[in-house]
């Protein structure tokens, strides 16, 4: 296999990878969602039409829980109130039906389709919400009506924390308060239950926390690039796992029933919502398809028993926000794994660290991408030089190879023998350019996934017309320059002796460039800079060989 064939193989393989990812996305099952009466009239129902029942714990009950407890049947409310809460980073709406976090707007991130609007993570568009409740005889759940208690609804300028409380009645003499705790400069939201028992008998329950969502990709996602959307979980024992919707629907999942660490949630491109139970607290994870076509993933914990005249409390944190690595690392162990770098994550992590360093230095993600590309090119300079030297030697003997093909066109054995003798005479290794390229391919693919997954590039401007490195070039300037660079690079390579292969290599830049018209500008910028550097390096090496050839001819 010569260098041209290897390059062709790489291009086809990379294209096949992208097509396979897109096909997987299209093949995900799309179960029909049965609309409610309100939805049929175009009016979103409370909590985004979330009509599921509360989960029931499986296996042995945790300490203090009511064995076999199930939620009390509660008729859906005809009306509900939404309480709006605002902080420096969030605008939240909590529905009194279930005291459900039904809408969550992120102030620091803009909508994918309308940059004049803030991005909405939770909301009716995907029936996306964070639900929680109690499982036990007479205990309120996410279908119960909760009463908002008086208090502040906005985080004051000098305040670091804001608590919003709701109350509901439980069994005789028991009052439950659900407390949402918001903090400054944080996407972590505390959700806790306080059981206040004024009755004459102890009260105990399970607490469940779940995020629910449909299975559709978020708006504005590039159709040419598949990015996972769906349930995910992590434990130290089992590590990070994605749960495909089809497996959840068929029940082909095995979630930990007695874990003491980890988290569970739903991720999409650039954003994640995950429940983070306290470390060492016994918990049971679950994921299931709901009757209304939505999917839920969550966790069940045992609330400490509230003795007669006493109280108890159970709390879980919810991370709902952008996949910014520093925030994810600080929130919980393993949460940063939702930044999906694919199977080459071990290479992608240090690449992003270097990219982040260059950004701190330049304050421009586009310039950081250029500097990272230059650095990678310098690291691989010796290998690239060896590859280009091999190609330069092959270019010098191409006319002689063509002549051999013409002489022995009908005798492949004699033709191959003559070619090998020529390689031996000229001290050319026909595979000399292959190994350097093979070594670099994993790095190139890892950087591709790094730039695709980094939320830091979302709505990040570069220069002039490029206002968002995560979106397509609006005027296709970079893809056109990319195509031109690929054509120039192909013409600098030796022409393959095989006429069919020569034709394929001639048209391949135009075929492959089609992908770049759909790629985010940051990815195209990386490939363009890499091509320009490769052309400069190849031109210099070819120039050295031509000069040596001329000097040799004079002697």
N, C-alpha and C positions, 0 to 999 in steps of 0.2 A: 504494500500500500504506500503510494507516494504522498507527498505533502498535500497536493491538491485534493486527492481523494479523502484524506483525513479531515481537511477543512470542510469538504462537502458533507462528510459523515456527521461532523459536529453540527453543521447548520441544520441538516435534516433532523438530527436527534433533538436539538433544542426546539425546533419548530414542533416536532411531534410531542414533546413534553408540554408545550403550551396548549396544543390542541387537545391533548388528553385531559389536562386540567379543566379546560372549557367544557369538554364532553361530560366529565364527572359532574360538573355543576348543573348542566342541563338534565342529566339523568336522575338528579335527586327527586324523590317523590314529592308531588304537590297535592296533598290531600285537600279536598274542597272544604271550605269553611262555611258552616251553616250560619247565615245571618240571623240576627234577632229582629224582632219587629221594629225596634228603633233604628237599627242599621238599615233595614229595608227602606225606611223613610229618609235615609241620609243623615240621621242624627246619631252620633256615637253614643252607645249605652255606657253606663257608669263603669269605670275601670276598664274600658276598652272591650266590652263584651266578654268579660272573664266570668264564666258561669260554672267553672269547675268546682268540685267539692274538695274539702281539705284532705291531704294525704293521711294515711293511717300507718303507724309504725309497724315494721315487720320484725319477726324474731322475738327474742327475750326482751321484755320491757326493761328500760333503764331504771336505776334506783330512784324511788320516789314517784315514779309515773304510775298512772292508773292502768293496770293490765287490760288490754283489749279495748282501751278507750276510743271512742269515735266522736266526731264533732256533733254537736246538737244540730238537728235540722233547722235551718233558718230560711225563711222566705225572703227572696230578693226585695230590696226596698224599691218603691216606685219613684222616689226622689232621693237625691243625695246632694251633699254640699261639698265643694272643693275648697280646701284651705291652701292658699298660696304662701310659699316660704321663699325668701330670697337671701342669698349670701353673696360674697364677693365673686364666687365661681359658678353658683348654681341658682336656677329658678325652678323650684319644685312645686308640684301640686299634689296634695294628699286628699284622696276621696274619702269621705266619711263612711261610705260603703266599704267596710273592711279596713278602714284606715290604711288604704292601699296607696303606695307611691305610684301614681298613675301617669305622671308626666314629669320629665326631667330635662331641663334646658341648660346647656353648657354655655356660659357667657364668653369664654375664651376661645371657642371654636365655632366656625361658621358652617352653615348648611352647604352640602355638596353641590346643590343645584342653584342656590340663591345665596351668594356671599353677603348679601345685605341682611340676612337673617341668622340668628344663632342656631347652632345645631341642636336638635331635639333627640335625645337618646331614647327615653321612655315616652310613649304616646300612642294614640290610636292608629297611627299609620301602620304599625306592625303589631298592634294589640300588645305592646311591650310594657310590662309593669313588674313591680316588686311587691309581692304579697307576703303576708305573714299572719299567723293566728295561733290559737291554742287548740289542742286536741284533748278533750276530756268531757265528762258529763256536764252539759250546760255551759261549757266554756265558749266564748266568742271566737269566731274565725274570720276569714276574709270575705265572708258573705253576711256578716253581722253588721249592724249599724252602730258606729262609734260616735261618741259625743266629743266635739273639740272643746278643750278646756281653755280658759282665758290665758293669755300670755303673748309675748312678742312673736311677730311673724317675720321680722327682718333682722339680720345680724347688724348690730350697731357698729358705728365707726371705731369705737374703742373696745368692742367685745371680741373675745376669741371663741366663744361657744354660744350656740342657740339651741334651746330645747323646745319642742312642740309636742304637747301632750293630748292624748285622746283617752276616753274612758268608756267602758262597757260593763254591763252587769253579768256576773257569772252565776254559779250555784248560790243557794240561799246564803246571804251574808257576805258574799265574795264580790269585790269590785276589782276589775283589772284595768290598769293604765298601760297604754302603749306610748312609749316615748321615742321620738325621733331626735337625734342629737347631730347637729351640723356644726362644723368647725371651720375657722378661717383658713383660706388657702389649702383646702383639702377636698378631695372627692370621696372621702370616707364618711359614711353616714351610720351612726349608731342606731340600732333598732332594738329596743328592750321592752320586756313585759314585767310589770310589777303586780303581784297578786297580794291584795290587802284583804285579809280574812277576818271579818267581824262575826263570823258564824261560830257555831259550837263544835264543828268537826274539822279535822285537817283537810286541806284542799291541795290537790296535786294535778299536774297536767304535763303533756308534751307541748313544746313550742316548735312550730315548723316555719321555715323561711324558704320561699321559692321565687324564682324569676320565670315569667312566662312570656312567650313570644311565638310569632308564626315562623315558618321556615324559609321565608323569602329573603333574598340578598338585599342589603341596604341600597337606597337610592343613590345614583351617581357612581356605582361601582363599575369599573371597566369590564365590559363583557368579554374582552380578549384575554383577561387574566383572572383565573379562578382564585378566589380568596375564601377561606373557610368561614362559614357562619353556622353556629350551632352550640350545643351544650359542651362544656369542658369541665374536667375536675382534676384535682391534684392531691396526692398523699405522698409522704416520704417513702412509703413502701412500694407503691405502684407507679410513682412518678406522674408525669403529665399525660393526660389522655383526652382525645376528642371523641365525642359520641355522635356518630352519624344519625341523622333523623330517621333513616330507614331502619337502623338497628333499634332505636328507641321505640319506634312504632311496632316492631316485631317482638320486642322484649328481649332482644339478643344483647343484653348488657349485664355486666356483673359489677355493680357498685359496692363499695365497702359498707357493711352493715354495722360494724363495731369499731370504726376508726377513731383515733384520738388526735388527729392533726389533719391539715389540708383545707381545701376550699372547693366550691362548686359554683358554676354560673353559666352564662352564655356569652360567647364572644362573636364579634364581627370585625370587619376590616377597620382598624384603628381604634376600636372602642370595646370595652368589656364591662359586664355587670356580674359581680361574684360575691357570694356570701362567705364571710371569713369568720367561722366560729372560733372561740377562744382555744388556745393550745391546751392539749390534754383533756379537754372536755369530751366525754363520750358522745358520739353522734352517728347518725345513719343517713347516708346519702341516697338520693333517689332521682330518677329521671323518667318521665312518662309522657305519652300523648294524651291530651285531654279530649273530652267528648266534642268540644267545639272546634277541633282541628288545630288547636295551639299545642305547644310543647312546654313542659315545665321541668325545671331542674332545681333541686333544693336540698335542704338538710333538716333533720328532725333531732331535737335535743330534749332531754328531760329537764323540766323546770324543778328546782328544789321545792319540796313540800312546804306549804304555808300552814303552820299550826294555828289552832283556834286563837284568835286575838293577835296573830302575828302576820308577817309578810315574807315574801320571797321575790327573787328577781332573776331573770335570765336575759342575756344580751348577746347579740351577734352584730358584727359590723358588715356593712355593705359597701363595696367599692363599685362605684358607677361613674365611669369617666374614660378619659383617653388613655391609650396604652403608652404612656410616657415611662420610660424604663426606670428612672430614678424613683418616681412615685410608686410604681409597682413593686420594686424591691423593698421599699420601706413599709409597704402595706402588709405583705405576708410572704413567707418563703414560697418560692415557686410561682408566684403570680406573674413575674416577668416573663415566664415561658409562653404567655399568650401572644407575645410579639413573635409572630410565626415566621421563622427563618428557614423552614423546611428541613430537609435531611442534612443540610450542611451548616447547621446552626453553630457548630464548634468553630467554624471559620468565620461565620457572619458576625458573631459577638465581638471579636477583636476588631473587625473591619468597622463596625459601627462606633466602637470606642475611639478609633482614630478619626473617623469622620466627625464625631462630636468634638474632639479636640480641635480640629481645624475650624469648626464653626465657632467655637469660643474665641478663636484667634481672629477670624475674619468677619464674624457676624453675618455671614451670607452662606446659605446652604449650597447654592450653586457653585460658589467659589470653593467651598469645602469639598464638593464632589470632584472638581477639577484637580485640586491638590492631592486628594486621595488617589485619583487615577494616575497622576504623575508618580506618586510614591510607589504604587504597585508596579508601574512600568519600570521604575528604577530597580526595584527588588528583583524583578524577573529579567533585567537587562541581559545578563550573561546567557540565559536560556534562549531569550528571543534572538540574541545575536547569533547563537549557534544555528537556530532555525533559519534565519535569513541568509546566513552564509551557505547553508546547504541549498537553499532555493536559488541563490546567486550562481552556485556551481551548476545546478541543474539547468539554469537558463543559458549558460554558456554552451552546454552540450546539447541543447534542445534541437538545433538543426541536424546534428549527427544522429540523434535518436529518431528524428523524422525520416532520415535517409534509410536507417536500418529497418524501420517499419515498411517502407516502400520496397526494400530489397527482399525482405522475408515475410511479406504480408500473409502468404498462404502457409507458412511453416512457423507456427508459434514457438515450437521448441528451439529452432535455430534463431528466431528473433530474440527470445529471452536470453539465450546463451550469448549472443552478440552484445546485447545490452549489458549483461553482467560483466563481460570482458571490458566494455567501455568504462563502466563504473570503476572497475579495478585499476585500469590504466590511469584514469584521471583522479584516482583516490577519492571517489565520491561514495558516500553512504546514502542510498536512496531513502532510507528510513531516518536519516539524520535530523530531519526537521519535525519528525513526529513526536518524539518524547518531550521536547520542550513545550509543545502545544498541549499535550495530554496533561502535563503537570499544572498548567495554568488554567485549564478548563474548570476545575472545582472552585478556584478563587473567583473566576468570572461569574459562575452561576451563584455562588454565595453572595457576591456583591449585588447581583440582580435582585435576589430575595431581600437583601438588606435595604436597598432603596425602595423596594415595593412595600415593605412592612413598616418602615419608619414613619410614624405619625408626625415627626418633626418636619417632614417635607410637605405635609398637607397645608395648602394655602401659603406655602413659603415662597416669596418672590425671588427671582434671580436678577434679570436685567430687562429693561425696556418692556417688551411685550409679554414676557413670561412672568405672570403674576402668581402662578401656582405650579411648583415643581412636581406635584403629585397628579396633575391633570395633563391632558394632551396639549401640545403646542398649538395655540389657537390659529396661527397662520402657517403651521407646518414648515417653518423655516429650518428647525433642527432636523426633522426627518429628511428634508430635501438635501441638506448638507451631508447628512449621514449616507444617503444613497450615492451622492457624488463621491464621497470618500471611499465607499466600497467598490465603486466602478474603477476609480483610480488605482486602488490597491490590487484589484484583480488584473488590471493591465500591466502592473509592475511585476506580477508573478510570471514564471515561465509558462508558456503555452503547453498544455498536455499533448503528448504525441497522438493520443486517441482523438479523432475528430469529434466523436459524440461527446466525450468528456469535455473537450474544449468548448463546445457549444453550450453545454450545461453550465460550465463555470462562467461563461460570458453572460448568460441571462440570470444566474443565481442572485447577483446583487439586487436586481430589480424585483425579483420574486420575494427575497427575504426582506427587502426594505418595506414591503407592505405592512409588516408587523409594526414597524417603528412609527407609522402614522397613527397607530392606536395606543402606543406605549406612553406612559407619563413622561413629561419633559425631562425629569431628573434622570431617568434611565437612558433616554436618547442622548442626553448630554454626556453621560459617562461613556457610552459606546462611541460617540463622535470624537471625544477627546482621545480615547484609546486608539481609535483608527488613525487620527492625525499623528499621534506619537509613533505608531507603528509604521506609517508611511515615511515619516522623517528618518526613522531608524533604518528601514529597509533601503531607502534612497541612498543614505550614507554608505551602507555596506556594499550596495551595488556599485556605487561610484568608486569605492576602494578597489573592487574587483576589476572594474573596467580600466582603472589606472594601472593596476598590476599587469593586466593583460596587454595594454599598450606598451608598457616598459619591457615586458617579456618579448613582444614582437620586434622591438627595436634591436634587442640583443641578438 
